[in-house]
């Protein structure tokens, strides 16, 4: 039970931090890249993040494939939300220089 709660907490923290970072990156750095606004881009980015995260998460003792799926979902949703921020003309809060 404790292992499940710890794994869920790790996945939740990873989701929030990766989603925010990806959204800011797409909205600020990829503002003028046309490919960032295509409908297939979030799917490709999320799939790539899942492929990269799956072997790493398989080696760690507490987290597993569910956490890798969460990372892929966070990246995909972050790219999609960053692209919608570009289309609407808004951008998330920028921290730092």
C-alpha positions as CSV (number, residue, x, y, z in Angstrom):
1,X,0.0,0.0,0.0
2,X,2.8,2.4,0.9
3,X,4.6,1.5,-2.3
4,X,1.6,2.3,-4.4
5,X,1.1,5.6,-2.7
6,X,4.7,6.5,-3.1
7,X,4.7,5.5,-6.8
8,X,1.5,7.6,-7.3
9,X,3.1,10.6,-5.7
10,X,6.2,10.3,-7.8
11,X,4.1,10.0,-11.0
12,X,2.0,13.0,-9.9
13,X,5.0,15.2,-9.3
14,X,6.6,14.1,-12.6
15,X,3.4,14.9,-14.4
16,X,3.1,18.4,-13.0
17,X,6.7,19.4,-13.5
18,X,7.1,17.8,-17.0
19,X,3.8,19.2,-18.3
20,X,4.7,22.7,-17.1
21,X,8.2,22.6,-18.5
22,X,7.0,21.3,-21.9
23,X,4.2,23.8,-22.1
24,X,6.5,26.7,-21.4
25,X,9.1,25.4,-23.9
26,X,6.7,25.0,-26.7
27,X,5.0,28.4,-26.1
28,X,8.2,30.4,-25.6
29,X,10.9,28.6,-27.7
30,X,8.9,27.0,-30.5
31,X,6.6,30.0,-31.0
32,X,7.8,30.4,-34.6
33,X,8.1,26.8,-35.6
34,X,5.2,25.7,-37.7
35,X,5.6,22.0,-36.9
36,X,4.9,22.7,-33.2
37,X,1.3,23.6,-34.1
38,X,0.4,20.6,-36.2
39,X,-2.1,18.1,-34.7
40,X,0.3,15.1,-34.9
41,X,3.1,16.8,-33.0
42,X,1.8,16.1,-29.4
43,X,1.3,12.4,-30.3
44,X,4.8,12.1,-31.6
45,X,6.3,13.9,-28.7
46,X,4.4,11.9,-26.1
47,X,5.3,8.6,-27.9
48,X,9.0,9.6,-28.0
49,X,8.9,10.5,-24.3
50,X,7.3,7.1,-23.5
51,X,9.9,5.2,-25.5
52,X,12.7,7.1,-23.7
53,X,11.2,6.8,-20.3
54,X,10.1,3.2,-20.4
55,X,13.6,1.6,-20.1
56,X,14.6,4.1,-17.4
57,X,11.5,3.5,-15.3
58,X,11.8,-0.3,-15.7
59,X,15.2,-0.1,-13.9
60,X,13.9,1.9,-10.9
61,X,12.5,-0.2,-8.1
62,X,9.4,1.8,-7.0
63,X,8.1,3.2,-10.3
64,X,7.1,1.2,-13.4
65,X,5.5,1.4,-16.8
66,X,2.6,3.4,-15.3
67,X,5.0,6.2,-14.5
68,X,6.5,6.0,-18.0
69,X,2.9,6.3,-19.4
70,X,2.4,9.3,-17.2
71,X,5.5,11.0,-18.5
72,X,4.4,10.4,-22.1
73,X,1.0,11.8,-21.3
74,X,2.5,14.8,-19.6
75,X,4.7,15.6,-22.6
76,X,1.9,15.1,-25.1
77,X,-0.5,17.3,-23.2
78,X,2.2,19.9,-22.6
79,X,2.9,20.2,-26.3
80,X,-0.8,20.4,-27.1
81,X,-1.4,23.1,-24.5
82,X,1.7,25.0,-25.5
83,X,0.5,25.0,-29.1
84,X,-2.9,26.2,-28.1
85,X,-1.3,29.0,-26.1
86,X,0.5,30.1,-29.3
87,X,-2.8,30.0,-31.3
88,X,-4.6,32.1,-28.6
89,X,-1.8,34.6,-28.2
90,X,-1.2,33.8,-24.5
91,X,1.7,32.3,-22.9
92,X,2.4,30.7,-19.5
93,X,4.3,32.5,-16.8
94,X,8.0,32.6,-17.5
95,X,10.3,32.0,-14.5
96,X,13.9,33.2,-14.8
97,X,15.7,35.2,-17.5
